[in-house]
Amino acid sequence: MNQQGKATVRHVGETVLPYALSCKENAARCAGQAKAYLGPRASRAATQARQRYATEVVPRIEQARLAAGPATDAAVRRSAAAMAALRGDVTLDEIQRTARRRDRRARAGRAVRRAALLGLLAGGAVAAWKWWSAQNDPDWLVEPSPATEIPTEPEEQALG
């Protein structure tokens, strides 16, 4: 670089230096003000977030772990059964027999549930019919039937 170029760069540096220092001081002052203004708010927001996590998220995670327990147990049982079948510890006939027994129990359970539902429906229908019958034919609306015997005069018989 030539002498004139160096001088120009020096001159620009000297001219810009006060502005740069002023900007640096202003930026530091603004950062300090922002820290003073936002610091407590950010700390409070972080505390609230931790508390909310502890009260809302942690219980749901625990609940999900308890709910996943049966699925985990079933997966362990199935994988153990699959490994036993692959090793040859369980024969195909035993697997089919177990599947048939499970299907039979499921059908029986469905039949019992259906019978119970039909019994409830029939009982409800009988109760509704009795209620409706009582509403349409109350005892106080029925007139007494006329007497079928002719009354005799009790005084003449007793004296005679």
Backbone as JSON Lines, residues from 0, in Angstrom:
{"i":0,"aa":"M","n":[0.84,-1.17,0.0],"ca":[0.0,0.0,0.0],"c":[0.9,1.24,0.0]}
{"i":1,"aa":"N","n":[0.45,2.24,-0.66],"ca":[1.29,3.44,-0.72],"c":[1.04,4.35,0.47]}
{"i":2,"aa":"Q","n":[1.83,5.38,0.57],"ca":[1.78,6.3,1.71],"c":[0.45,7.03,1.79]}
{"i":3,"aa":"Q","n":[-0.06,7.4,0.64],"ca":[-1.32,8.14,0.63],"c":[-2.47,7.26,1.11]}
{"i":4,"aa":"G","n":[-2.47,6.0,0.75],"ca":[-3.51,5.06,1.17],"c":[-3.46,4.84,2.67]}
{"i":5,"aa":"K","n":[-2.23,4.69,3.22],"ca":[-2.08,4.5,4.64],"c":[-2.58,5.72,5.4]}
{"i":6,"aa":"A","n":[-2.28,6.86,4.89],"ca":[-2.71,8.1,5.54],"c":[-4.23,8.21,5.53]}
{"i":7,"aa":"T","n":[-4.84,7.79,4.46],"ca":[-6.29,7.86,4.36],"c":[-6.93,6.92,5.37]}
{"i":8,"aa":"V","n":[-6.36,5.74,5.5],"ca":[-6.89,4.77,6.46],"c":[-6.72,5.3,7.87]}
{"i":9,"aa":"R","n":[-5.57,5.92,8.19],"ca":[-5.34,6.5,9.5],"c":[-6.32,7.62,9.77]}
{"i":10,"aa":"H","n":[-6.52,8.45,8.8],"ca":[-7.44,9.57,8.95],"c":[-8.88,9.08,9.21]}
{"i":11,"aa":"V","n":[-9.3,8.04,8.47],"ca":[-10.63,7.48,8.66],"c":[-10.73,6.85,10.05]}
{"i":12,"aa":"G","n":[-9.7,6.15,10.47],"ca":[-9.69,5.55,11.79],"c":[-9.8,6.6,12.88]}
{"i":13,"aa":"E","n":[-9.04,7.68,12.76],"ca":[-9.1,8.74,13.76],"c":[-10.45,9.43,13.76]}
{"i":14,"aa":"T","n":[-11.07,9.54,12.61],"ca":[-12.36,10.21,12.51],"c":[-13.46,9.32,13.09]}
{"i":15,"aa":"V","n":[-13.39,8.03,12.86],"ca":[-14.45,7.11,13.27],"c":[-14.28,6.67,14.72]}
{"i":16,"aa":"L","n":[-13.06,6.74,15.26],"ca":[-12.78,6.25,16.6],"c":[-13.69,6.85,17.67]}
{"i":17,"aa":"P","n":[-13.94,8.14,17.74],"ca":[-14.82,8.67,18.79],"c":[-16.25,8.11,18.67]}
{"i":18,"aa":"Y","n":[-16.72,7.96,17.43],"ca":[-18.07,7.42,17.24],"c":[-18.13,5.95,17.7]}
{"i":19,"aa":"A","n":[-17.1,5.21,17.39],"ca":[-17.05,3.8,17.78],"c":[-17.02,3.67,19.3]}
{"i":20,"aa":"L","n":[-16.21,4.48,19.96],"ca":[-16.15,4.44,21.42],"c":[-17.49,4.84,22.04]}
{"i":21,"aa":"S","n":[-18.12,5.83,21.47],"ca":[-19.44,6.26,21.96],"c":[-20.46,5.14,21.78]}
{"i":22,"aa":"C","n":[-20.43,4.48,20.64],"ca":[-21.34,3.35,20.39],"c":[-21.08,2.22,21.36]}
{"i":23,"aa":"K","n":[-19.79,1.96,21.66],"ca":[-19.44,0.9,22.59],"c":[-20.0,1.22,23.98]}
{"i":24,"aa":"E","n":[-19.83,2.46,24.41],"ca":[-20.34,2.85,25.73],"c":[-21.87,2.77,25.77]}
{"i":25,"aa":"N","n":[-22.51,3.25,24.71],"ca":[-23.98,3.17,24.64],"c":[-24.46,1.72,24.65]}
{"i":26,"aa":"A","n":[-23.79,0.86,23.93],"ca":[-24.18,-0.55,23.88],"c":[-24.01,-1.19,25.26]}
{"i":27,"aa":"A","n":[-22.91,-0.87,25.95],"ca":[-22.68,-1.43,27.28],"c":[-23.75,-0.92,28.26]}
{"i":28,"aa":"R","n":[-24.07,0.35,28.18],"ca":[-25.1,0.93,29.05],"c":[-26.47,0.3,28.76]}
{"i":29,"aa":"C","n":[-26.8,0.14,27.49],"ca":[-28.09,-0.49,27.12],"c":[-28.14,-1.95,27.56]}
{"i":30,"aa":"A","n":[-27.02,-2.65,27.45],"ca":[-26.98,-4.05,27.88],"c":[-27.17,-4.14,29.39]}
{"i":31,"aa":"G","n":[-26.54,-3.23,30.13],"ca":[-26.73,-3.21,31.58],"c":[-28.17,-2.91,31.95]}
{"i":32,"aa":"Q","n":[-28.79,-1.96,31.26],"ca":[-30.2,-1.64,31.53],"c":[-31.11,-2.83,31.18]}
{"i":33,"aa":"A","n":[-30.81,-3.47,30.07],"ca":[-31.62,-4.63,29.67],"c":[-31.47,-5.76,30.69]}
{"i":34,"aa":"K","n":[-30.24,-5.96,31.18],"ca":[-30.02,-6.99,32.19],"c":[-30.77,-6.64,33.47]}
{"i":35,"aa":"A","n":[-30.74,-5.38,33.87],"ca":[-31.44,-4.97,35.08],"c":[-32.95,-5.09,34.91]}
{"i":36,"aa":"Y","n":[-33.46,-4.81,33.72],"ca":[-34.9,-4.86,33.47],"c":[-35.38,-6.29,33.25]}
{"i":37,"aa":"L","n":[-34.66,-7.04,32.42],"ca":[-35.11,-8.38,32.03],"c":[-34.63,-9.48,32.97]}
{"i":38,"aa":"G","n":[-33.57,-9.27,33.7],"ca":[-33.02,-10.29,34.58],"c":[-34.04,-10.84,35.57]}
{"i":39,"aa":"P","n":[-34.68,-10.0,36.38],"ca":[-35.67,-10.51,37.34],"c":[-36.85,-11.19,36.66]}
{"i":40,"aa":"R","n":[-37.27,-10.63,35.53],"ca":[-38.4,-11.22,34.82],"c":[-38.02,-12.6,34.26]}
{"i":41,"aa":"A","n":[-36.83,-12.72,33.72],"ca":[-36.39,-14.01,33.2],"c":[-36.23,-15.03,34.33]}
{"i":42,"aa":"S","n":[-35.71,-14.58,35.45],"ca":[-35.57,-15.47,36.6],"c":[-36.93,-15.93,37.1]}
{"i":43,"aa":"R","n":[-37.88,-15.01,37.19],"ca":[-39.23,-15.35,37.63],"c":[-39.89,-16.31,36.64]}
{"i":44,"aa":"A","n":[-39.71,-16.06,35.34],"ca":[-40.29,-16.95,34.33],"c":[-39.67,-18.35,34.42]}
{"i":45,"aa":"A","n":[-38.37,-18.43,34.67],"ca":[-37.71,-19.73,34.8],"c":[-38.24,-20.47,36.04]}
{"i":46,"aa":"T","n":[-38.43,-19.75,37.13],"ca":[-38.95,-20.36,38.36],"c":[-40.37,-20.88,38.13]}
{"i":47,"aa":"Q","n":[-41.19,-20.05,37.49],"ca":[-42.57,-20.48,37.19],"c":[-42.58,-21.69,36.27]}
{"i":48,"aa":"A","n":[-41.69,-21.71,35.29],"ca":[-41.63,-22.85,34.37],"c":[-41.24,-24.13,35.11]}
{"i":49,"aa":"R","n":[-40.26,-24.02,36.04],"ca":[-39.86,-25.19,36.83],"c":[-41.01,-25.67,37.71]}
{"i":50,"aa":"Q","n":[-41.72,-24.73,38.35],"ca":[-42.84,-25.12,39.21],"c":[-43.96,-25.76,38.4]}
{"i":51,"aa":"R","n":[-44.26,-25.18,37.26],"ca":[-45.33,-25.72,36.42],"c":[-44.95,-27.1,35.9]}
{"i":52,"aa":"Y","n":[-43.68,-27.28,35.55],"ca":[-43.21,-28.6,35.11],"c":[-43.41,-29.61,36.23]}
{"i":53,"aa":"A","n":[-43.05,-29.21,37.45],"ca":[-43.15,-30.13,38.58],"c":[-44.6,-30.46,38.89]}
{"i":54,"aa":"T","n":[-45.52,-29.5,38.73],"ca":[-46.91,-29.75,39.11],"c":[-47.74,-30.36,37.99]}
{"i":55,"aa":"E","n":[-47.39,-30.12,36.74],"ca":[-48.24,-30.58,35.64],"c":[-47.61,-31.7,34.81]}
{"i":56,"aa":"V","n":[-46.35,-31.58,34.52],"ca":[-45.73,-32.54,33.6],"c":[-45.29,-33.8,34.32]}
{"i":57,"aa":"V","n":[-44.64,-33.65,35.47],"ca":[-44.12,-34.82,36.19],"c":[-45.24,-35.81,36.55]}
{"i":58,"aa":"P","n":[-46.4,-35.34,37.09],"ca":[-47.46,-36.32,37.38],"c":[-47.96,-37.05,36.13]}
{"i":59,"aa":"R","n":[-48.02,-36.36,35.03],"ca":[-48.49,-37.01,33.8],"c":[-47.48,-38.03,33.3]}
{"i":60,"aa":"I","n":[-46.2,-37.73,33.48],"ca":[-45.17,-38.7,33.09],"c":[-45.28,-39.94,33.96]}
{"i":61,"aa":"E","n":[-45.47,-39.73,35.27],"ca":[-45.62,-40.87,36.18],"c":[-46.86,-41.69,35.83]}
{"i":62,"aa":"Q","n":[-47.95,-40.99,35.52],"ca":[-49.19,-41.68,35.14],"c":[-48.98,-42.49,33.86]}
{"i":63,"aa":"A","n":[-48.26,-41.93,32.92],"ca":[-47.99,-42.64,31.67],"c":[-47.14,-43.88,31.92]}
{"i":64,"aa":"R","n":[-46.18,-43.75,32.86],"ca":[-45.37,-44.93,33.19],"c":[-46.22,-46.01,33.83]}
{"i":65,"aa":"L","n":[-47.18,-45.63,34.75],"ca":[-48.04,-46.63,35.37],"c":[-48.95,-47.25,34.34]}
{"i":66,"aa":"A","n":[-49.44,-46.42,33.36],"ca":[-50.35,-46.94,32.34],"c":[-49.6,-47.86,31.36]}
{"i":67,"aa":"A","n":[-48.32,-47.61,31.17],"ca":[-47.55,-48.43,30.24],"c":[-47.15,-49.77,30.87]}
{"i":68,"aa":"G","n":[-47.35,-49.92,32.14],"ca":[-46.95,-51.15,32.83],"c":[-47.58,-52.4,32.25]}
{"i":69,"aa":"P","n":[-48.92,-52.46,32.1],"ca":[-49.53,-53.67,31.52],"c":[-49.06,-53.95,30.11]}
{"i":70,"aa":"A","n":[-48.87,-52.91,29.31],"ca":[-48.39,-53.12,27.94],"c":[-46.97,-53.66,27.96]}
{"i":71,"aa":"T","n":[-46.17,-53.15,28.89],"ca":[-44.79,-53.65,29.03],"c":[-44.8,-55.12,29.44]}
{"i":72,"aa":"D","n":[-45.65,-55.45,30.41],"ca":[-45.74,-56.84,30.85],"c":[-46.19,-57.76,29.72]}
{"i":73,"aa":"A","n":[-47.16,-57.32,28.94],"ca":[-47.65,-58.13,27.82],"c":[-46.55,-58.32,26.78]}
{"i":74,"aa":"A","n":[-45.79,-57.26,26.52],"ca":[-44.7,-57.38,25.54],"c":[-43.63,-58.35,26.03]}
{"i":75,"aa":"V","n":[-43.34,-58.31,27.32],"ca":[-42.34,-59.24,27.88],"c":[-42.83,-60.68,27.76]}
{"i":76,"aa":"R","n":[-44.11,-60.9,28.1],"ca":[-44.67,-62.25,28.0],"c":[-44.65,-62.75,26.56]}
{"i":77,"aa":"R","n":[-45.04,-61.9,25.63],"ca":[-45.09,-62.32,24.23],"c":[-43.7,-62.62,23.69]}
{"i":78,"aa":"S","n":[-42.74,-61.77,24.06],"ca":[-41.39,-62.03,23.56],"c":[-40.82,-63.31,24.16]}
{"i":79,"aa":"A","n":[-41.12,-63.59,25.44],"ca":[-40.66,-64.83,26.06],"c":[-41.31,-66.03,25.38]}
{"i":80,"aa":"A","n":[-42.61,-65.91,25.05],"ca":[-43.29,-67.01,24.36],"c":[-42.72,-67.21,22.96]}
{"i":81,"aa":"A","n":[-42.41,-66.11,22.29],"ca":[-41.83,-66.23,20.95],"c":[-40.46,-66.9,21.0]}
{"i":82,"aa":"M","n":[-39.68,-66.51,21.99],"ca":[-38.36,-67.13,22.13],"c":[-38.48,-68.62,22.45]}
{"i":83,"aa":"A","n":[-39.44,-68.99,23.3],"ca":[-39.65,-70.4,23.63],"c":[-40.07,-71.18,22.39]}
{"i":84,"aa":"A","n":[-40.93,-70.57,21.56],"ca":[-41.36,-71.25,20.34],"c":[-40.2,-71.38,19.36]}
{"i":85,"aa":"L","n":[-39.35,-70.37,19.28],"ca":[-38.21,-70.44,18.36],"c":[-37.18,-71.48,18.82]}
{"i":86,"aa":"R","n":[-37.02,-71.63,20.13],"ca":[-36.08,-72.62,20.64],"c":[-36.63,-74.04,20.53]}
{"i":87,"aa":"G","n":[-37.94,-74.15,20.34],"ca":[-38.55,-75.46,20.22],"c":[-39.07,-75.98,21.54]}
{"i":88,"aa":"D","n":[-39.12,-75.15,22.59],"ca":[-39.63,-75.58,23.88],"c":[-41.14,-75.78,23.84]}
{"i":89,"aa":"V","n":[-41.8,-75.12,22.92],"ca":[-43.25,-75.21,22.8],"c":[-43.55,-75.73,21.4]}
{"i":90,"aa":"T","n":[-44.46,-76.7,21.33],"ca":[-44.8,-77.26,20.02],"c":[-45.94,-76.48,19.4]}
{"i":91,"aa":"L","n":[-46.14,-76.7,18.11],"ca":[-47.2,-76.01,17.39],"c":[-48.57,-76.43,17.93]}
{"i":92,"aa":"D","n":[-48.72,-77.7,18.31],"ca":[-50.0,-78.17,18.86],"c":[-50.33,-77.46,20.17]}
{"i":93,"aa":"E","n":[-49.33,-77.25,21.01],"ca":[-49.58,-76.55,22.27],"c":[-50.0,-75.1,22.03]}
{"i":94,"aa":"I","n":[-49.37,-74.48,21.06],"ca":[-49.72,-73.08,20.73],"c":[-51.15,-73.02,20.21]}
{"i":95,"aa":"Q","n":[-51.51,-73.94,19.31],"ca":[-52.86,-73.94,18.76],"c":[-53.89,-74.27,19.83]}
{"i":96,"aa":"R","n":[-53.57,-75.19,20.73],"ca":[-54.49,-75.55,21.82],"c":[-54.72,-74.32,22.73]}
{"i":97,"aa":"T","n":[-53.66,-73.62,23.04],"ca":[-53.78,-72.42,23.88],"c":[-54.61,-71.34,23.17]}
{"i":98,"aa":"A","n":[-54.39,-71.18,21.87],"ca":[-55.17,-70.18,21.12],"c":[-56.64,-70.56,21.08]}
{"i":99,"aa":"R","n":[-56.94,-71.85,20.87],"ca":[-58.35,-72.28,20.85],"c":[-59.0,-72.07,22.21]}
{"i":100,"aa":"R","n":[-58.26,-72.37,23.29],"ca":[-58.8,-72.18,24.65],"c":[-59.1,-70.69,24.9]}
{"i":101,"aa":"R","n":[-58.18,-69.83,24.47],"ca":[-58.39,-68.39,24.64],"c":[-59.6,-67.91,23.84]}
{"i":102,"aa":"D","n":[-59.74,-68.39,22.6],"ca":[-60.9,-68.01,21.79],"c":[-62.2,-68.51,22.4]}
{"i":103,"aa":"R","n":[-62.18,-69.72,22.93],"ca":[-63.38,-70.29,23.55],"c":[-63.78,-69.47,24.78]}
{"i":104,"aa":"R","n":[-62.81,-69.09,25.59],"ca":[-63.11,-68.27,26.77],"c":[-63.64,-66.9,26.37]}
{"i":105,"aa":"A","n":[-63.09,-66.35,25.29],"ca":[-63.57,-65.04,24.83],"c":[-65.02,-65.13,24.35]}
{"i":106,"aa":"R","n":[-65.33,-66.21,23.6],"ca":[-66.72,-66.39,23.14],"c":[-67.67,-66.57,24.32]}
{"i":107,"aa":"A","n":[-67.25,-67.35,25.3],"ca":[-68.1,-67.58,26.49],"c":[-68.32,-66.26,27.23]}
{"i":108,"aa":"G","n":[-67.29,-65.46,27.35],"ca":[-67.43,-64.17,28.02],"c":[-68.38,-63.26,27.29]}
{"i":109,"aa":"R","n":[-68.29,-63.25,25.95],"ca":[-69.21,-62.43,25.16],"c":[-70.64,-62.91,25.33]}
{"i":110,"aa":"A","n":[-70.84,-64.25,25.36],"ca":[-72.19,-64.8,25.52],"c":[-72.76,-64.42,26.88]}
{"i":111,"aa":"V","n":[-71.96,-64.49,27.93],"ca":[-72.43,-64.11,29.26],"c":[-72.81,-62.63,29.29]}
{"i":112,"aa":"R","n":[-71.99,-61.79,28.7],"ca":[-72.3,-60.35,28.67],"c":[-73.58,-60.08,27.9]}
{"i":113,"aa":"R","n":[-73.77,-60.78,26.79],"ca":[-75.0,-60.59,26.0],"c":[-76.22,-61.05,26.79]}
{"i":114,"aa":"A","n":[-76.11,-62.2,27.46],"ca":[-77.23,-62.71,28.27],"c":[-77.56,-61.74,29.4]}
{"i":115,"aa":"A","n":[-76.55,-61.19,30.04],"ca":[-76.79,-60.22,31.11],"c":[-77.47,-58.97,30.56]}
{"i":116,"aa":"L","n":[-77.04,-58.51,29.41],"ca":[-77.66,-57.33,28.8],"c":[-79.1,-57.61,28.44]}
{"i":117,"aa":"L","n":[-79.38,-58.79,27.85],"ca":[-80.76,-59.13,27.52],"c":[-81.62,-59.23,28.78]}
{"i":118,"aa":"G","n":[-81.07,-59.8,29.86],"ca":[-81.8,-59.88,31.12],"c":[-82.12,-58.5,31.66]}
{"i":119,"aa":"L","n":[-81.16,-57.6,31.6],"ca":[-81.42,-56.23,32.05],"c":[-82.5,-55.56,31.2]}
{"i":120,"aa":"L","n":[-82.4,-55.75,29.89],"ca":[-83.41,-55.15,29.01],"c":[-84.79,-55.73,29.28]}
{"i":121,"aa":"A","n":[-84.89,-57.06,29.47],"ca":[-86.18,-57.69,29.75],"c":[-86.73,-57.2,31.08]}
{"i":122,"aa":"G","n":[-85.88,-57.12,32.1],"ca":[-86.33,-56.62,33.4],"c":[-86.8,-55.18,33.3]}
{"i":123,"aa":"G","n":[-86.11,-54.38,32.56],"ca":[-86.52,-52.99,32.36],"c":[-87.84,-52.89,31.62]}
{"i":124,"aa":"A","n":[-88.02,-53.76,30.63],"ca":[-89.29,-53.76,29.89],"c":[-90.45,-54.16,30.79]}
{"i":125,"aa":"V","n":[-90.26,-55.17,31.63],"ca":[-91.32,-55.61,32.56],"c":[-91.64,-54.49,33.53]}
{"i":126,"aa":"A","n":[-90.63,-53.86,34.08],"ca":[-90.86,-52.76,35.03],"c":[-91.6,-51.61,34.36]}
{"i":127,"aa":"A","n":[-91.22,-51.27,33.13],"ca":[-91.89,-50.19,32.41],"c":[-93.35,-50.57,32.12]}
{"i":128,"aa":"W","n":[-93.6,-51.84,31.75],"ca":[-94.98,-52.25,31.47],"c":[-95.84,-52.18,32.73]}
{"i":129,"aa":"K","n":[-95.27,-52.62,33.87],"ca":[-96.04,-52.56,35.11],"c":[-96.33,-51.12,35.5]}
{"i":130,"aa":"W","n":[-95.37,-50.25,35.33],"ca":[-95.58,-48.84,35.66],"c":[-96.65,-48.24,34.76]}
{"i":131,"aa":"W","n":[-96.56,-48.53,33.46],"ca":[-97.54,-48.0,32.51],"c":[-98.93,-48.55,32.81]}
{"i":132,"aa":"S","n":[-99.01,-49.82,33.13],"ca":[-100.29,-50.44,33.45],"c":[-100.9,-49.79,34.69]}
{"i":133,"aa":"A","n":[-100.08,-49.51,35.68],"ca":[-100.59,-48.86,36.89],"c":[-101.04,-47.43,36.6]}
{"i":134,"aa":"Q","n":[-100.39,-46.75,35.68],"ca":[-100.78,-45.38,35.34],"c":[-102.11,-45.36,34.59]}
{"i":135,"aa":"N","n":[-102.35,-46.34,33.76],"ca":[-103.58,-46.37,32.97],"c":[-104.77,-46.96,33.71]}
{"i":136,"aa":"D","n":[-104.54,-47.71,34.77],"ca":[-105.62,-48.39,35.47],"c":[-105.43,-48.27,36.98]}
{"i":137,"aa":"P","n":[-105.48,-47.04,37.53],"ca":[-105.27,-46.9,38.97],"c":[-106.48,-47.42,39.74]}
{"i":138,"aa":"D","n":[-106.22,-47.85,40.96],"ca":[-107.27,-48.43,41.8],"c":[-108.36,-47.42,42.12]}
{"i":139,"aa":"W","n":[-108.04,-46.16,42.28],"ca":[-109.04,-45.17,42.69],"c":[-109.98,-44.81,41.55]}
{"i":140,"aa":"L","n":[-109.6,-45.16,40.29],"ca":[-110.51,-44.89,39.16],"c":[-111.54,-45.99,38.97]}
{"i":141,"aa":"V","n":[-111.27,-47.16,39.47],"ca":[-112.16,-48.3,39.27],"c":[-113.35,-48.17,40.23]}
{"i":142,"aa":"E","n":[-114.56,-48.25,39.67],"ca":[-115.75,-48.18,40.51],"c":[-116.02,-49.57,41.08]}
{"i":143,"aa":"P","n":[-116.53,-49.62,42.29],"ca":[-116.81,-50.93,42.88],"c":[-117.93,-51.64,42.11]}
{"i":144,"aa":"S","n":[-117.83,-52.94,41.99],"ca":[-118.86,-53.7,41.27],"c":[-120.1,-53.8,42.16]}
{"i":145,"aa":"P","n":[-121.25,-53.9,41.52],"ca":[-122.49,-53.99,42.33],"c":[-122.53,-55.3,43.11]}
{"i":146,"aa":"A","n":[-123.24,-55.27,44.2],"ca":[-123.35,-56.44,45.06],"c":[-124.13,-57.53,44.35]}
{"i":147,"aa":"T","n":[-123.74,-58.78,44.52],"ca":[-124.42,-59.9,43.86],"c":[-125.42,-60.58,44.78]}
{"i":148,"aa":"E","n":[-125.38,-60.4,46.07],"ca":[-126.31,-61.03,47.01],"c":[-127.39,-60.04,47.4]}
{"i":149,"aa":"I","n":[-128.54,-60.56,47.64],"ca":[-129.63,-59.71,48.11],"c":[-129.56,-59.69,49.62]}
{"i":150,"aa":"P","n":[-129.45,-58.53,50.19],"ca":[-129.33,-58.48,51.65],"c":[-130.65,-58.85,52.3]}
{"i":151,"aa":"T","n":[-130.57,-59.65,53.29],"ca":[-131.76,-59.99,54.09],"c":[-131.79,-59.07,55.28]}
{"i":152,"aa":"E","n":[-132.95,-58.88,55.75],"ca":[-133.05,-57.96,56.88],"c":[-132.66,-58.69,58.14]}
{"i":153,"aa":"P","n":[-131.64,-58.29,58.78],"ca":[-131.13,-59.0,59.94],"c":[-132.05,-58.88,61.15]}
{"i":154,"aa":"E","n":[-132.85,-57.86,61.26],"ca":[-133.69,-57.68,62.46],"c":[-134.78,-58.74,62.5]}
{"i":155,"aa":"E","n":[-135.44,-59.06,61.4],"ca":[-136.53,-60.04,61.37],"c":[-136.02,-61.43,61.68]}
{"i":156,"aa":"Q","n":[-134.86,-61.78,61.19],"ca":[-134.31,-63.12,61.45],"c":[-133.9,-63.28,62.9]}
{"i":157,"aa":"A","n":[-133.37,-62.23,63.47],"ca":[-132.9,-62.33,64.84],"c":[-134.07,-62.42,65.81]}
{"i":158,"aa":"L","n":[-135.22,-61.8,65.5],"ca":[-136.36,-61.8,66.39],"c":[-137.19,-63.07,66.25]}
{"i":159,"aa":"G","n":[-137.24,-63.61,65.12],"ca":[-138.15,-64.65,64.79],"c":[-137.93,-65.97,65.27]}
